Amino acid sequence: MDKVPFLVGPTASGKTAVALHIAERFKAEIISADSRQIYRGMPIGTAQPTADELTRVPHHFIACLNPKETFSAGEYGRQARGKIIELTRKGITPFVVGGSGLYISALVDDFFSGPSADHKIRDRLKILADKEGVAKLYSDLKEVDPESARKIMPTDYRRIERALEIFYVTGIPISELQRKKANPPPYSPVMVGLDWHREQLYERINSRCLKMLEEGLVDEVEKLIAGKSISGTDLLIEYNALNSVGYVEIIGYLKREYDYDEMVRLFQRNTRRFAKRQISWFGRNQRVSWVEIDANRPAEEAAELALDVLRKNGLFVD
C-alpha cells in the first residue's frame, strides 16, 4: 500500500511555507485540505497561496468553487482521494496539507456522507434559523450530537443544518454513523503536525489578522456581498463560504453591530478560538507525529524537522 504524506496544524502555524519547501524540492503536488481556500474570490481571508506559490508547486482544491456552492467533506473526500490515486499512478507524490479536521478525516477515515437531502427538514430548519438565529440550531445540535458540534463552527449554518438533518432523518448522530460506515482508504497516511507554543501561535494569529485587514480583507468581503442584503441570516445561508472566521466578524461590522476596533478584537479572538479547536482536534489523532516550531525557526528548518519524520516512513528520501 502506498504511503501518502500529510502536513497538518492550526491556522497561522506556517503549513504553507513548510509544504512549499518540501514539495518544490521533491516535485510533489499539494492537495489542499482547507475547507475555505477551496473557494474563489477569498484569497486574503483564507490565506490562499499566492500566484507565485501556485506557479512554483501545483496545487489542487484551491479557488475552484463559487462561494455560494456547498461542498461537503464527503464530496471533498471522494474527489481528493481520486486525485491522490491519480497522482500516485503517475509517479507523483501527493502531499496533503491543511487544517480542516473534517477534510483530513474524509481522506483518512473515509468520511460518511449520509442520506440524501430532506427538503422538508431543511425548510423547517431555515424557518427556525430566520426566527431564532443560527445559534438556536447550534444549541439543538449540541443536545443531539455534541461530538459533531465540537467539530463545527457555531456560525457554519450548512454543516449545522446537515448534521441536524441526518439526525432527524435517521435518529442517529452523524458522528456515530461515520464510525459505523468508515472504511480505510487505499493508501497509508503518514501525518506530521506543526506544534507551536500557544502564546507564540496566538501572537502570530493576532499579527496575521491585522495583516489581512491591511491587505484589504474588508474590501474583499464587500465585493463578495455587493448588492446583497446583509440583514438576517439569509446572506450566511446563501454564501456558505462566508461562514468563516474573519468574514463573519466583518459582516457584523458592515451591519453596524459594532465599530472597527471591536471587529478587530472579535476577529483575533475568534481566530485564536478556532486554532484552539484545531489543536484539540488534531491532538486527539494518534496518527499525528508532532514537530516543535517556534518564532526563531525559519520555514527551512521547520521543513527539515517535518522531513525527518517523513523520511523515517520512507517518504521524500533523497
C-alpha positions in Angstrom: 0.0 0.0 0.0 1.4 3.4 -1.0 2.2 5.9 1.8 0.9 9.4 1.5 2.4 12.4 3.4 0.1 14.8 5.4 1.1 18.1 6.9 -1.4 19.4 9.5 -1.7 22.0 12.1 -3.7 25.0 13.3 -4.2 28.2 11.4 -1.1 30.5 11.2 1.2 27.6 12.0 3.2 28.0 8.8 1.9 25.0 6.9 2.1 26.6 3.5 5.7 27.8 3.8 6.9 24.4 5.1 4.9 22.5 2.5 6.3 24.6 -0.3 9.9 23.9 0.7 9.3 20.2 0.7 7.0 19.9 -2.3 9.2 22.1 -4.6 12.3 20.2 -3.6 10.8 16.8 -4.3 8.5 17.7 -7.1 5.4 16.8 -5.2 1.9 18.2 -5.8 -0.1 19.7 -2.9 -3.6 18.5 -2.1 -5.2 21.3 -0.1 -7.3 20.2 2.9 -8.7 23.6 3.7 -12.4 24.0 3.6 -12.3 27.7 2.8 -9.3 28.0 0.5 -11.3 25.9 -1.9 -13.5 29.0 -2.7 -12.8 31.7 -5.3 -12.7 35.4 -4.5 -11.4 34.9 -1.0 -7.6 34.9 -1.2 -6.9 37.3 1.7 -9.2 35.9 4.4 -8.4 32.3 3.7 -4.7 32.9 3.2 -4.6 31.2 -0.1 -1.2 30.5 -1.7 -0.1 33.4 -3.9 0.1 33.3 -7.6 3.9 32.8 -7.4 3.5 29.9 -4.9 0.9 28.3 -7.2 3.4 28.5 -10.0 6.2 27.0 -8.0 4.2 24.0 -6.9 1.0 22.6 -8.5 -1.9 22.8 -6.0 -5.3 21.1 -6.1 -8.6 22.2 -4.5 -7.6 25.9 -4.3 -10.0 28.6 -5.5 -12.1 26.2 -7.6 -15.6 26.7 -6.2 -18.1 29.6 -6.2 -18.6 30.9 -2.7 -22.3 30.1 -3.0 -21.6 26.4 -3.5 -21.9 23.8 -0.7 -19.1 21.3 -0.8 -19.4 18.6 1.9 -16.5 16.9 3.5 -17.8 13.7 2.0 -17.7 15.1 -1.5 -14.2 16.5 -0.9 -13.1 13.1 0.4 -14.3 11.4 -2.8 -12.7 13.9 -5.1 -9.4 14.3 -3.2 -8.9 10.5 -2.8 -9.4 10.2 -6.5 -6.7 12.9 -7.1 -4.3 11.2 -4.7 -4.7 7.9 -6.6 -4.3 9.6 -9.9 -1.1 11.3 -8.9 0.3 8.2 -7.3 -0.3 6.2 -10.5 1.7 8.9 -12.5 4.6 8.5 -10.1 4.0 11.9 -8.5 3.9 12.3 -4.7 0.6 13.8 -3.5 1.2 15.9 -0.4 -1.9 16.6 1.7 -1.7 20.0 3.5 -4.3 21.7 5.6 -6.0 22.3 8.9 -9.6 21.4 8.3 -10.2 18.4 10.5 -13.3 17.2 8.6 -11.4 17.2 5.3 -8.5 15.4 6.8 -10.9 12.8 8.3 -12.5 12.4 4.9 -9.2 11.3 3.5 -8.0 9.2 6.4 -11.2 7.7 7.7 -13.4 7.5 4.5 -15.9 10.1 5.7 -19.5 9.1 5.7 -21.7 11.4 3.7 -25.1 10.3 5.0 -28.6 10.1 3.4 -29.9 12.3 0.6 -31.2 15.8 1.4 -34.6 16.1 3.0 -36.0 19.4 1.8 -38.9 19.4 4.3 -36.5 19.2 7.2 -34.2 21.8 5.6 -37.1 24.2 5.1 -38.1 23.7 8.8 -34.5 24.4 9.9 -34.3 27.6 7.8 -37.5 28.9 9.3 -36.2 28.3 12.7 -32.9 30.0 11.8 -34.7 33.0 10.5 -36.8 33.2 13.6 -34.3 32.4 16.4 -30.9 32.6 14.7 -28.3 30.0 13.8 -27.3 29.9 17.4 -30.6 28.1 18.2 -29.7 25.4 15.6 -26.2 25.0 17.1 -27.7 24.7 20.6 -30.0 21.9 19.3 -27.1 20.2 17.7 -25.1 20.2 20.9 -28.1 18.5 22.5 -28.4 15.6 20.0 -24.9 15.3 18.7 -22.3 17.0 20.9 -19.4 15.3 19.2 -20.3 16.8 15.8 -21.0 20.2 17.5 -17.4 20.3 18.8 -16.1 19.9 15.2 -18.4 22.6 13.6 -18.1 26.4 14.0 -21.2 27.9 15.7 -21.8 30.1 12.7 -21.4 27.4 10.0 -25.1 27.1 9.0 -24.7 24.5 6.3 -22.8 22.0 8.4 -25.1 22.5 11.4 -28.1 22.0 9.1 -26.6 18.8 7.6 -25.8 17.3 11.0 -29.3 18.0 12.3 -30.9 16.8 9.1 -29.1 13.5 9.3 -30.1 13.1 13.0 -33.8 13.9 12.2 -33.8 11.5 9.2 -32.1 8.6 10.8 -32.4 9.2 14.6 -28.7 8.5 14.8 -26.0 11.2 15.2 -23.8 11.6 12.1 -20.7 11.1 14.3 -22.0 7.7 15.2 -22.9 6.9 11.6 -19.4 7.9 10.5 -17.8 5.4 12.9 -20.1 2.6 11.7 -19.7 3.3 8.0 -16.0 4.2 7.9 -13.7 2.2 5.6 -9.9 2.5 5.4 -8.5 4.5 2.4 -6.5 2.7 -0.3 -3.3 4.3 1.0 -1.4 4.6 4.3 -1.3 8.2 5.6 1.8 9.5 7.3 0.9 12.6 9.3 3.2 15.3 10.6 1.8 18.2 12.7 3.4 21.6 13.4 3.3 22.3 17.1 3.7 25.8 18.4 3.9 27.2 21.9 0.4 28.6 22.5 1.5 32.1 23.3 3.7 32.4 20.2 0.9 31.0 18.0 -1.6 33.5 19.3 0.8 36.3 18.7 1.2 35.1 15.1 -2.6 34.9 14.8 -3.1 38.5 16.1 -0.5 39.8 13.7 -1.9 37.8 10.8 -5.4 39.2 11.3 -4.0 42.8 11.2 -2.1 42.0 8.1 -5.2 40.6 6.4 -7.1 43.8 7.2 -4.2 45.9 5.9 -4.2 43.8 2.7 -7.9 44.7 2.1 -10.0 42.0 3.7 -12.9 44.4 4.3 -12.9 45.3 0.6 -12.8 41.5 -0.2 -15.9 40.9 1.8 -17.7 43.9 0.3 -17.0 42.7 -3.2 -18.4 39.2 -2.3 -21.6 40.6 -0.9 -22.1 43.5 -3.3 -25.8 44.2 -4.0 -26.9 41.7 -1.3 -28.9 42.4 1.8 -26.8 41.9 4.9 -29.7 41.7 7.3 -31.0 38.5 8.9 -29.4 35.1 8.3 -30.1 34.8 4.6 -26.6 36.0 3.5 -24.7 33.5 5.5 -27.1 30.7 4.3 -26.7 31.7 0.7 -23.0 32.2 0.8 -21.7 29.1 2.6 -18.1 30.2 2.3 -18.8 33.3 4.4 -19.4 31.2 7.5 -15.7 31.7 8.3 -13.7 33.5 10.9 -12.9 37.0 9.7 -15.8 37.1 7.2 -18.5 36.7 9.9 -16.9 39.5 12.0 -16.6 41.9 9.1 -20.2 41.3 8.1 -21.2 42.2 11.6 -19.1 45.4 11.3 -20.7 46.3 7.9 -24.1 45.8 9.6 -23.0 48.3 12.2 -23.4 45.9 15.0 -20.1 47.2 16.4 -17.2 49.5 15.5 -14.0 48.7 13.7 -11.9 48.2 16.8 -14.4 45.7 18.2 -14.4 43.9 14.8 -10.6 43.6 15.1 -10.9 42.3 18.6 -13.5 39.7 17.7 -11.6 38.6 14.6 -8.5 38.0 16.6 -10.3 36.3 19.5 -12.4 34.0 17.3 -9.3 33.1 15.2 -7.5 32.1 18.4 -10.5 30.1 19.5 -10.6 28.4 16.1 -6.9 27.5 16.4 -7.6 26.0 19.8 -10.3 23.8 18.4 -8.0 22.7 15.6 -5.2 21.9 18.1 -7.7 19.8 20.2 -9.0 18.0 17.0 -5.5 17.0 15.8 -4.3 16.4 19.3 -6.8 13.5 19.6 -5.5 11.9 16.4 -2.8 9.5 17.4 -1.6 9.2 13.8 0.0 12.7 14.0 3.7 13.0 14.8 4.4 16.5 16.1 7.4 18.6 15.5 8.0 21.7 17.7 8.1 25.0 15.9 9.0 28.4 17.3 9.2 32.0 16.1 13.0 31.8 15.8 13.0 28.8 13.5 12.7 29.7 9.8 10.5 27.6 7.4 13.5 25.8 6.0 14.4 24.4 9.4 10.8 23.5 10.2 10.7 21.7 6.8 13.7 19.7 7.8 12.1 18.6 11.0 9.0 17.5 9.2 11.1 15.7 6.6 12.9 13.8 9.4 9.6 12.2 10.3 8.5 11.6 6.8 11.9 10.0 5.8 11.6 7.5 8.7 8.5 6.3 6.9 10.2 6.0 3.5 8.9 9.3 2.1 10.8 12.2 0.4 14.1 10.3 0.6 16.9 12.0 -1.3 
